[in-house]
Amino acid sequence: MVSLTDEMIHAIREIKVFPLATASADGTPNVAPMGAVFVAAPDTIWIMDNYMNKTMQNVKENKKAALYVYGAGVKGCFQIKGDVSVVSSGEQYEKAKELVESIKPGLPKRSLVILSITEVFSCMPGSDAGKKIL
Ligand SMILES: Cc1cc2nc3c(=O)[nH]c(=O)nc-3n(C[C@H](O)[C@H](O)[C@H](O)COP(=O)(O)O)c2cc1C
């Protein structure tokens, strides 16, 4: 696992929507917008499953996932890759449910996708394009 820098954590807090990429067991890719995305710890991102469909199916059969962080008010662009686990009970799930409820009440909060970060790459154009940062 790798730990995001303070600057990266700040960027994630600024961005409202993240494209979350997953793939099925046979490698069919899928990307979906996710807003309930939180830095739980420098090496861990939480994503609340409110309305996931193919995404949830994919992470159940293939634990690899990726998202990118880019948008207004954020310096740079970076891709986060990691291994996913899914929980629908326990301390992390309850904490995430409270967090989501406090921001946007009434969402289903069916389960929590926990992304354990393994690698981070730059996605800024230029000489460092695609290079591994962490
Ligand atoms: C701006 C935006 C933010 C969203 N945030 C979330 C989210 O945090 N969690 C979630 O489960 N669905 C979220 N959704 C809904 C899913 O993206 C949507 O249900 C999508 O169809 C799921 O696709 P899938 O079949 O690829 O999983 C969001 C949708 C939009 C447009």
The ligand as an SDF file (V2000), in Angstrom:
LIG
                    3D

 31 33  0  0  0  0  0  0  0  0999 V2000
  -22.4850   13.1060  -10.1730 C   0  0  0  0  0  0  0  0  0  0  0  0
  -22.8000   11.6800   -9.8040 C   0  0  0  0  0  0  0  0  0  0  0  0
  -22.3180   11.1520   -8.6160 C   0  0  0  0  0  0  0  0  0  0  0  0
  -22.6090    9.8300   -8.2490 C   0  0  0  0  0  0  0  0  0  0  0  0
  -22.1110    9.3250   -7.0880 N   0  0  0  0  0  0  0  0  0  0  0  0
  -22.3560    8.0320   -6.7520 C   0  0  0  0  0  0  0  0  0  0  0  0
  -21.8080    7.4730   -5.5710 C   0  0  0  0  0  0  0  0  0  0  0  0
  -21.0520    8.1060   -4.8240 O   0  0  0  0  0  0  0  0  0  0  0  0
  -22.1180    6.1800   -5.2830 N   0  0  0  0  0  0  0  0  0  0  0  0
  -22.9170    5.4200   -6.0990 C   0  0  0  0  0  0  0  0  0  0  0  0
  -23.1440    4.2620   -5.7880 O   0  0  0  0  0  0  0  0  0  0  0  0
  -23.4450    5.9280   -7.2200 N   0  0  0  0  0  0  0  0  0  0  0  0
  -23.1760    7.2020   -7.5790 C   0  0  0  0  0  0  0  0  0  0  0  0
  -23.7010    7.7320   -8.7240 N   0  0  0  0  0  0  0  0  0  0  0  0
  -24.5880    6.9020   -9.5360 C   0  0  0  0  0  0  0  0  0  0  0  0
  -23.8550    5.8890  -10.3900 C   0  0  0  0  0  0  0  0  0  0  0  0
  -22.8000    6.4750  -11.1170 O   0  0  0  0  0  0  0  0  0  0  0  0
  -24.8700    5.2670  -11.3740 C   0  0  0  0  0  0  0  0  0  0  0  0
  -25.8360    4.5520  -10.6280 O   0  0  0  0  0  0  0  0  0  0  0  0
  -24.2700    4.4050  -12.4020 C   0  0  0  0  0  0  0  0  0  0  0  0
  -25.2820    3.9980  -13.2960 O   0  0  0  0  0  0  0  0  0  0  0  0
  -23.5960    3.1660  -11.8450 C   0  0  0  0  0  0  0  0  0  0  0  0
  -23.0770    2.5140  -12.9570 O   0  0  0  0  0  0  0  0  0  0  0  0
  -22.4600    1.0890  -12.9770 P   0  0  0  0  0  0  0  0  0  0  0  0
  -23.4670    0.1800  -13.6050 O   0  0  0  0  0  0  0  0  0  0  0  0
  -21.2870    1.3120  -13.8670 O   0  0  0  0  0  0  0  0  0  0  0  0
  -22.0760    0.6920  -11.5940 O   0  0  0  0  0  0  0  0  0  0  0  0
  -23.4060    9.0320   -9.1070 C   0  0  0  0  0  0  0  0  0  0  0  0
  -23.8850    9.5650  -10.3190 C   0  0  0  0  0  0  0  0  0  0  0  0
  -23.5830   10.8620  -10.6590 C   0  0  0  0  0  0  0  0  0  0  0  0
  -24.1090   11.4050  -11.9580 C   0  0  0  0  0  0  0  0  0  0  0  0
  1  2  1  0
  2  3  1  0
  2 30  2  0
  3  4  2  0
  4  5  1  0
  4 28  1  0
  5  6  2  0
  6  7  1  0
  6 13  1  0
  7  8  2  0
  7  9  1  0
  9 10  1  0
 10 11  2  0
 10 12  1  0
 12 13  2  0
 13 14  1  0
 14 15  1  0
 14 28  1  0
 15 16  1  0
 16 17  1  0
 16 18  1  0
 18 19  1  0
 18 20  1  0
 20 21  1  0
 20 22  1  0
 22 23  1  0
 23 24  1  0
 24 25  2  0
 24 26  1  0
 24 27  1  0
 28 29  2  0
 29 30  1  0
 30 31  1  0
M  END
$$$$
